[in-house]
Amino acid sequence: MFKLTSLNLNGIRSATSKGLEAWIDKTAPDCICVQEVKAQAPDLADRFEQLAGLTGYFHLADKKGYSGVGIYSRQEPSEVIAGFDGAEFDTEGRYLELRFDTPTARRSIISCYFPSGSSGEERQLAKYRFLDLIYPHLQQLKTQREFIVCSDVNIAHKEIDLKNWKSNQKNSGFLPEERAWMTKLLGEGGLVDVYRQLHPTTTDEAYTWWSNRGQAYAKNVGWRLDYHLATPQLAACAHAVAIYKAEKFSDHAPITVDYDF
């Protein structure tokens, strides 16, 4: 079995101060993909290179306290690839791929942090540029290997993926163009939304993010923004998924999937 967790940290120093490392130690994933590390290499040195016995690999943003992704792995990868576009989004630290290749299998685990467009038009346009770049990248990768993308996609795909869908139809994260992109990725793009494969109709229990405004968390006024997106072969190996809400390490909840490989 391969146990894979994804979590937007909203800052690695903040999340670990709230008990994240003890939780990782207790749940013992084989890999945990993290987004929004919000740290630079000196911040990670001598403290965050390992968590609960897992070795960390990172793609960090040039800008301090911003973005950044990582993967903590029990197994040493055969190759580490940081970045995918060689330009705008690589400077923001949004893509890290660990390859685990054997003579019989070529598999990748990817931690990816999609931009948020909620701060205004400029960032929404950046989000669309990102979508235009990541789609062909994943399509090309799919011709070469099996993979799972663990990601804060910053898009709720369908009405069942957020509490207040009617009032959010003009808001970033639930715009028609964003949702159409997800539909394309999961349709002709050939990737599988692993959570929805296992739980096609779940609503309130599916949420992974809650606004810090009002009583969103207490009232479970949430969004499903965090995904495992897998090639069909690996998606077929998924047999259990859990979203952990008993402790709050971040404004996101960790999502863990057990795969039979």
N, C-alpha and C positions, 0 to 999 in steps of 0.2 A: 504494500500500500504506500502511496505517496500523499502526504498531507500538506496542502498548500494554502497559505493564508495571505490575504491582501488587506492592507490598512493604510488609509491616509492619516498620517501622524499629526498633522497640523503642528509640526515642530518636534524633532526627536527629543530635545531636552525636556520639553513640556510633557510629552507622552510617557517618557521613562520616569519622570517625577511622580506620575500617577499610577505606577505599578505595572507598567507594560512588561518589563523584563521578567518579573515573577510569573506573569500570565503566560508568557512564551515558554518559560521553563516548565510550567505545569501542563500546558497543552501539547508541547513537543512537536511542532510542525517540522517537516523536512526542509521547507523553505518558507520564509515570510517576505513578501514583496511590500515595500513601503513607498509612499509618495509624500510629498511636501516635507522633506527632511528639514528644510530651512536651516542649513548649516554649511560651513565651509570645512575644508580638510583639517585645518588646525583645531576646529571645534570637535571633530570626531576623534582626533589622535588621543591615544591612551585612555579612551573611554568608550567609544561607540564602534570600534572596529569589530568587536564581537558583542553579541547579546545572547545570553543563556546558552553559551557554547556554540552558537552558529556564527560563521564568519561572514562579515559584511563586505559587499561590493557596491560601489556608488557611482552615480553620474550627477554631479552637483552643478548648480547654477553659478554663473559668474557673479551675479548680484547677491550681496549678503542678505541672509535671512529670507530667502525666496526659493520656492519650488524645490527641486532636487528629488531624485529617486534612489532607491537602494534595494538590494536583495540580500537577505541573510540566509545562508545555505549550510546544511549539514554536510553535504557532499561537495567536493572541489569540482568546479566546472572545467570542461576541456577548453573553453574559450569565453572571454568576457568582451562584450561589445557595448560601448557607451556612446549613445547618440545614433541618429538615423538620417538627419537631413543635412548635416555638415554646415549649417548656417544658423538662421534665426532661433530655431527651437533647441538646438544643441547647446547654445549659450544659456538657455533657461533650465538645462538639466532635466529633461522630460522622458528619456528612454534609456533603459538598461536591459540588456539581454544576456542571460547566462546560457551557454550551450553545454549540453550533457550528451556527448556523442559516444557511441559504442560501435563495434563492428556490425551490430544488427539494428541500431536505432539512431535517428538524428532528432533530438528533442531540444526545445528551448523553453525557458521560463523568462517572461518579460514583465518588467515593472514599468508602467507608463502613466504619466500624469497629463491628462488633456487640459488645455487652458480653460479657465473660467471666463465667461464673457459678461459677468454680472456687474463689473465696475464701470461699464460704459461701452460706447460704440467701437472705440479703438481696440479694446480687448476682444470684443465680439468678432470683429473682422480678423483679428489674429487667430481666434478659435477656428474660424472658417478656413483660414490658410492652413492651419494644422490638420484639419480634417481632410483637406485636399491633398496633403502630403502623406499622411499616415496610411490612408486607404491603399494607394498603389504599393507602398512599402510592404504592408502586410500581405497583399496579394502576391507580390513577388516572393516573399519569404515562404508563403504557403506552397509554392512550387518546389521548394528545396527541403523543407523539414516540417515536422509536427511541432506545434507550440501552443502555449497558454499565455494569454496576455492578462495580467492582473492589473486593474486600472481603476482610478477615479476618472471616469469618462466625462463627468460633469454634464451628463445628459440623462434625463429620465425618459425611457423609450416610449412607454404607453401610459394610458390613463391610470392603470392599476399600479403604476410605479411611483406615484406621489399622492399625498393626501388630498391636496386642494388643486386638482388639475384644471378645473374650470377657470379659476382666477389666475392661473400661471401661464395661460396660453400665449401671452405676449412677453413672457420673461425668459431670459437666458437660462438654458437648461431644459426648457420644454417648448422651444420654438419649432414650428413646423419643419424648417430646413434641417435642424439638428436631428429631429426624430426621423425624418426621411433618410438621413445619412445612416442612422442606426439600422433602419429597415433594410437599406441597401447592403450594409455590411453583413447582416444576418440572413440576407436572401441570396442575391447573386454573388455576394462576396464570400459566401460559403463558411463563415464562422458561426459558432454556436454560443448562445448565451446560456452558460451552464446552469445558473440558478433557475432560469425559466424552463430549462429542459427538465429539471427535477421538480419544480414547483410552478406549473404553468398558470395557476390562478390565484396564488397567494397575494394579498394586498398589504395589510398593516404590518405583518411580520417580515415583509421584504425590505423595509426601509433601512438605509445604511447611513443617512446624513440628516441632521436636524439643524435648523437655524439657531443661532444663539439668542435671537430676539424672542421676547415673550416667553411663553411656556411650551415652546415647540417640542422639546425633548420629553417633558413630563406628560404632555398630551399626545405624544407620538404623532405630531404633525411633521411627517418626514418625507424624504425622497429616496429612491433607489438610484444611487449614482455610481456605486462601486460594483465592478463586474469581474467575472472570470470569462474571458472570450477565448474559445479553444477551437482548434481544428477538429473536424468531426471524429477522427480516430481517437483523439485524447478525450474529447467530450463524452464519447461512448463509454469511457472508463470511469466516469464520475458516478458515485453511488450515494453520497451523502453531502449535505451542505448545512452550515450553521452560521448564523449571524449572532455575534456575542454582544449582549447589552447589559449584563449584570454589573460590569464596571465600565466607567467612561474614561478612556485614555485620550480622547480627541472629540471633535464634533462629528467624526465618522465612527462607525462600528466596524470591527474586523469581520471579514467574511472568509470562512474556511471551507474548502472542499476536499473530500477524500477521493483519491483516484486509485483505481486498481491497476497500477503498473509499477 
